[in-house]
Amino acid sequence: MEEIYDFVVGAIAEHLQAKRVSLMLIDEARAELKIVAANGIPRDVIEETRVKIGEGISGWVAQHGTTIRTSEVGGDTVSKVDLNERYQSPSFISASIALVSPLKLRDRVLGVINVSEKGGGALFSETEQAFVENLAAHTAGALDNVRLWKQLEEAYLQVMESLVSALEAKDSYTAGHSHRVTQYAIWVAEEMGFDAARVERLRMAGLLHDLGKIGIEYDIIAEAGRLSTEQYERMKQHPLIGDRILEPLSFLRDVREIMIYHHERIDGKGFPFGKVGAELPLESKVLVVVDSFDAMTSHRPYRNALSLEVARQELIDHRGTQFDPEVVHVFLRVLDKHGLLR
């Protein structure tokens, strides 16, 4: 959407030869407009400006869903607008040459587009108004498509997480494992300076990393002792099964790449592919460390949970073979800060 906002603002500025253009969206919780893209407006103004719905020309357009051209000022359409109001920011319309159009989806206003100071001092024409209104309508439609897509994504994720919860409910020894792994992974990602998008991908990968176990026979999942060679070979398929389950969901492509490698080792002795460290995404290396740590510190039918001190030493002892050394270093640091999850 950010690319769409920038395109719309740039197209209007170029086509109408306007010195200042801003696209504002409604923050429904605060009942105010905020700038999401602009041309010809200082960064600090973009970040600080807020306009209440109903206040000024931009607020009036947001409230009534009607375009205003300043050539119409004084007419009945804008009689309720305080034309003498002076805005504190150049992003708003204090000049006599201005055009403000709503981003309108059916009867719902999502925001406004402000255009001001046309080159040469001319008024905006009806044709130029129609151009802005057309772009505003398409932008509103794109916004709604994104909203619907996000709702669909969230619904899919909730279904996937429910499957993981159902799996963990069958095995009391792994209950809560995915959520603990996820929290550990988020702590490491934040400590390593991952941006918000990478943290979110790792969060989803942590929640869903064992999803493939839903396709492993229950007698293997519930095995009270150590797995036989045949059972273990079958269990090693769960990263591939999880990948196949999520394959139709294109928005999880990057998440799948993290998940499928969560049992790999940086020395190439892991599964399912035997990848070496240089071939693994950093997010996967994080998941390997935190997943292994939580497994070590959780009770199993065939052994008690390792103590925090012993599990820490296991990570240290296997740096450079099973685990990425830098990830281990960061994880131990966040463990000191946050402590062991139960």
C-alpha positions as MATLAB code, in Angstrom:
seq = 'MEEIYDFVVGAIAEHLQAKRVSLMLIDEARAELKIVAANGIPRDVIEETRVKIGEGISGWVAQHGTTIRTSEVGGDTVSKVDLNERYQSPSFISASIALVSPLKLRDRVLGVINVSEKGGGALFSETEQAFVENLAAHTAGALDNVRLWKQLEEAYLQVMESLVSALEAKDSYTAGHSHRVTQYAIWVAEEMGFDAARVERLRMAGLLHDLGKIGIEYDIIAEAGRLSTEQYERMKQHPLIGDRILEPLSFLRDVREIMIYHHERIDGKGFPFGKVGAELPLESKVLVVVDSFDAMTSHRPYRNALSLEVARQELIDHRGTQFDPEVVHVFLRVLDKHGLLR';
ca = [
       0.000    0.000    0.000;
       2.877    2.398    0.696;
       3.948    2.068   -2.945;
       0.397    2.808   -4.077;
       0.189    5.890   -1.839;
       3.474    7.234   -3.208;
       2.399    6.559   -6.790;
      -0.922    8.375   -6.342;
       0.677   11.409   -4.706;
       3.429   11.577   -7.327;
       1.023   11.184  -10.243;
      -1.205   13.996   -8.995;
       1.723   16.324   -8.323;
       3.142   15.738  -11.804;
      -0.117   15.769  -13.757;
      -1.604   18.828  -12.029;
       1.732   20.632  -11.525;
       0.856   21.085   -7.857;
       3.483   22.148   -5.326;
       1.950   20.199   -2.443;
      -0.033   16.963   -2.390;
      -0.886   14.825    0.603;
      -2.846   11.618    1.096;
      -4.469   11.254    4.507;
      -6.216    8.266    6.037;
      -8.766    8.251    8.843;
      -7.658    6.875   12.189;
     -11.067    5.669   13.343;
      -9.994    5.158   16.956;
      -9.003    8.835   17.241;
     -11.533   10.229   14.732;
      -8.784   12.124   12.939;
      -6.823   12.239    9.700;
      -3.101   11.493    9.436;
      -0.757   11.818    6.464;
       0.499    8.542    4.961;
       2.158    9.962    1.829;
       3.020   13.455    0.617;
       4.886   15.489   -1.969;
       6.400   18.892   -1.192;
       5.821   18.666    2.578;
       8.574   18.479    5.237;
       9.030   15.149    7.016;
       8.397   16.588   10.484;
       5.104   18.064    9.315;
       4.054   14.708    7.848;
       4.778   12.931   11.117;
       3.192   15.471   13.449;
       0.075   16.591   11.584;
      -3.344   15.406   12.727;
      -6.748   16.826   11.752;
      -9.987   16.035   13.547;
     -12.886   14.821   11.412;
     -15.117   17.809   10.663;
     -12.415   20.429   11.283;
     -11.128   22.593    8.423;
     -11.496   21.763    4.759;
      -9.807   18.344    4.919;
     -11.884   17.379    7.941;
     -15.063   18.659    6.303;
     -14.424   16.569    3.172;
     -13.729   13.504    5.341;
     -16.975   14.071    7.229;
     -19.216   14.761    4.223;
     -17.540   12.685    1.497;
     -17.744   15.547   -1.017;
     -14.927   17.041   -3.111;
     -14.110   20.729   -2.654;
     -12.386   22.993   -5.184;
     -11.562   26.454   -3.901;
     -13.208   27.928   -6.991;
     -16.413   26.810   -5.279;
     -15.629   28.628   -2.031;
     -18.507   30.763   -0.919;
     -21.089   28.474   -2.474;
     -23.666   26.491   -0.545;
     -21.579   23.314   -0.732;
     -18.896   24.682    1.578;
     -20.871   27.140    3.650;
     -20.112   25.149    6.818;
     -16.334   25.361    6.320;
     -14.435   28.070    8.171;
     -12.557   29.563    5.228;
     -10.655   32.001    7.423;
      -9.045   29.199    9.402;
      -5.261   29.166    9.008;
      -3.574   25.803    9.296;
      -0.332   25.352   11.186;
       1.052   23.123    8.449;
       1.583   23.630    4.693;
       0.003   20.211    4.145;
      -3.415   21.782    4.516;
      -5.351   24.226    2.492;
      -4.834   27.838    3.463;
      -4.180   29.069   -0.070;
      -6.930   30.110   -2.459;
      -5.906   27.474   -4.994;
      -6.821   24.061   -3.641;
      -8.599   20.777   -4.273;
      -9.594   18.209   -1.652;
     -11.202   14.884   -2.615;
     -12.392   11.986   -0.428;
     -11.150    8.413   -0.633;
     -14.616    6.940   -0.692;
     -15.713    3.313   -0.798;
     -19.452    3.151   -1.366;
     -20.786    5.282    1.539;
     -17.655    5.031    3.668;
     -14.876    7.650    3.611;
     -11.404    6.191    4.238;
      -9.395    9.385    3.884;
      -8.760   12.428    1.682;
      -6.354   13.692   -0.959;
      -5.226   17.336   -0.555;
      -3.827   19.220   -3.563;
      -2.684   22.839   -3.365;
      -0.763   25.620   -5.111;
      -1.072   24.786   -8.779;
       1.714   26.101  -10.959;
       1.067   29.495  -12.487;
      -1.532   30.383   -9.884;
      -4.438   28.936  -11.902;
      -7.532   27.334  -10.423;
      -8.023   23.599  -10.707;
     -10.426   22.658  -13.495;
     -13.345   20.250  -13.469;
     -11.275   17.858  -15.595;
      -8.472   17.945  -13.024;
     -10.995   17.382  -10.268;
     -12.308   14.321  -12.126;
      -8.726   13.028  -12.461;
      -8.128   13.295   -8.696;
     -11.517   11.774   -7.879;
     -10.807    8.831  -10.189;
      -7.440    8.151   -8.521;
      -9.059    8.527   -5.101;
     -11.721    5.950   -5.992;
      -9.136    3.424   -7.199;
      -7.020    4.009   -4.095;
     -10.032    3.412   -1.845;
     -10.738    0.171   -3.698;
      -7.137   -0.966   -3.245;
      -7.331   -0.176    0.466;
     -10.436   -2.315    0.819;
      -8.810   -5.183   -1.072;
      -5.850   -5.074    1.307;
      -8.202   -5.051    4.306;
     -10.071   -8.105    2.998;
      -6.809   -9.902    2.169;
      -5.450   -9.285    5.653;
      -8.654  -10.664    7.151;
      -8.280  -13.781    4.986;
      -4.619  -14.153    5.994;
      -5.546  -13.862    9.654;
      -8.289  -16.468    9.261;
      -5.838  -18.911    7.666;
      -3.290  -18.322   10.414;
      -5.905  -18.899   13.097;
      -6.799  -22.217   11.481;
      -3.126  -23.240   11.340;
      -2.551  -22.231   14.972;
      -5.658  -24.186   15.986;
      -4.200  -27.270   14.332;
      -0.965  -26.794   16.279;
      -2.933  -26.370   19.511;
      -4.928  -29.513   18.751;
      -1.674  -31.398   18.201;
      -0.166  -30.161   21.464;
      -3.373  -31.002   23.333;
      -2.826  -34.678   22.398;
       0.671  -34.652   23.858;
       0.977  -33.109   27.301;
       4.754  -33.285   27.047;
       4.853  -30.739   24.203;
       1.966  -28.517   25.317;
       2.956  -24.871   25.009;
       6.147  -25.720   23.101;
       5.339  -23.672   20.000;
       4.441  -20.564   21.983;
       7.590  -20.764   24.093;
       9.724  -21.240   20.986;
       8.011  -18.254   19.409;
       8.672  -15.994   22.381;
      12.322  -17.030   22.572;
      12.681  -16.397   18.831;
      11.114  -12.929   19.104;
      13.482  -11.984   21.922;
      16.484  -13.058   19.855;
      15.227  -11.309   16.723;
      14.674   -8.053   18.575;
      18.093   -8.312   20.216;
      19.682   -8.859   16.802;
      17.934   -5.808   15.357;
      15.523   -7.514   12.970;
      13.025   -5.116   11.410;
       9.313   -5.530   12.141;
       8.620   -7.592    9.008;
      11.397  -10.120    9.809;
      10.237  -10.396   13.414;
       6.700  -11.104   12.219;
       7.869  -13.797    9.781;
       9.867  -15.443   12.550;
       6.903  -15.191   14.914;
       4.678  -17.072   12.467;
       7.393  -19.623   11.744;
       7.796  -20.237   15.476;
       4.079  -20.792   15.981;
       3.750  -23.111   12.988;
       7.135  -24.869   12.897;
       5.777  -28.212   14.165;
       2.569  -28.068   12.126;
       3.752  -31.029   10.038;
       3.463  -33.336   13.044;
      -0.288  -33.283   12.395;
       0.538  -35.692    9.546;
       2.650  -38.034   11.680;
       0.951  -41.138   13.044;
      -0.328  -40.630   16.576;
       1.432  -43.719   17.951;
       4.749  -42.078   17.015;
       3.774  -38.713   18.495;
       2.633  -40.369   21.723;
       5.530  -42.851   21.979;
       6.437  -43.139   25.670;
      10.056  -44.118   25.038;
      12.729  -43.373   22.524;
      11.680  -43.768   18.899;
      12.811  -46.750   16.856;
      14.908  -46.106   13.754;
      11.825  -46.458   11.545;
       9.768  -44.162   13.757;
      12.535  -41.579   13.846;
      12.844  -41.601   10.049;
       9.110  -40.999    9.830;
       9.275  -38.175   12.407;
      12.005  -36.513   10.337;
       9.397  -35.940    7.625;
       7.402  -33.428    9.645;
       9.177  -30.291    8.286;
       8.321  -31.431    4.747;
       4.730  -32.228    5.702;
       4.322  -28.801    7.297;
       5.712  -27.196    4.160;
       3.197  -29.045    1.978;
       0.306  -28.024    4.230;
       1.230  -24.349    3.871;
       2.266  -24.476    0.205;
      -1.084  -23.217   -1.172;
      -0.819  -20.082    1.002;
       1.389  -17.804   -1.088;
       1.615  -15.144    1.629;
       3.469  -17.651    3.838;
       6.225  -18.378    1.299;
       8.936  -16.695    3.386;
       7.616  -18.309    6.574;
       7.805  -21.757    4.977;
      11.465  -21.222    4.117;
      12.221  -20.553    7.775;
      10.138  -23.470    9.045;
      11.388  -26.186    6.745;
      14.962  -25.775    8.012;
      14.257  -25.798   11.748;
      15.986  -29.188   12.217;
      19.003  -28.438   10.054;
      22.494  -28.049   11.561;
      25.156  -25.633   10.421;
      27.586  -28.581    9.949;
      25.201  -30.161    7.417;
      24.202  -33.129    9.587;
      20.598  -32.066   10.170;
      17.395  -32.894    8.289;
      15.485  -32.964    5.990;
      18.081  -31.695    3.464;
      21.427  -31.637    5.261;
      21.980  -27.948    4.519;
      25.103  -26.261    5.890;
      25.142  -22.947    7.722;
      25.807  -20.721    4.703;
      22.713  -22.158    2.993;
      20.352  -21.436    5.889;
      18.433  -18.214    6.507;
      19.417  -16.476    9.729;
      15.823  -16.811   10.933;
      16.090  -20.595   10.592;
      19.320  -20.592   12.602;
      17.474  -18.709   15.346;
      14.640  -21.247   15.261;
      17.088  -24.178   15.480;
      18.619  -22.783   18.679;
      15.422  -21.845   20.500;
      13.552  -24.995   19.428;
      16.384  -27.213   20.668;
      16.681  -25.282   23.921;
      12.975  -25.593   24.706;
      13.062  -29.303   23.885;
      15.987  -29.758   26.284;
      14.261  -27.868   29.110;
      10.918  -29.687   28.681;
       9.961  -33.030   30.228;
       9.803  -36.067   27.957;
       8.496  -39.562   28.740;
      12.011  -40.969   28.432;
      13.854  -38.238   30.397;
      13.344  -35.344   32.763;
      13.869  -31.777   31.645;
      17.450  -30.594   31.716;
      18.281  -27.814   34.138;
      18.811  -24.309   32.806;
      22.544  -24.563   33.488;
      22.934  -27.900   31.681;
      20.867  -26.730   28.686;
      22.959  -23.554   28.433;
      26.119  -25.636   28.424;
      24.705  -27.890   25.684;
      24.222  -24.837   23.476;
      27.753  -23.671   24.198;
      29.273  -27.113   23.597;
      27.576  -27.463   20.192;
      28.336  -24.006   18.826;
      29.810  -24.245   15.355;
      28.474  -27.761   14.768;
      24.753  -27.887   15.492;
      24.176  -24.237   16.354;
      25.198  -20.904   14.904;
      27.674  -19.341   17.385;
      26.350  -15.783   17.095;
      22.739  -16.888   17.632;
      23.778  -18.888   20.703;
      25.628  -15.857   22.069;
      22.579  -13.615   21.612;
      20.149  -16.195   22.977;
      22.155  -16.692   26.158;
      22.144  -12.938   26.606;
      18.357  -12.688   26.286;
      17.965  -15.658   28.634;
      19.900  -13.700   31.257;
      17.561  -10.784   30.658;
      14.186  -12.576   30.492;
      14.697  -15.941   32.163;
      13.407  -19.445   31.390;
       9.837  -19.824   30.111;
       7.617  -22.546   31.586;
];
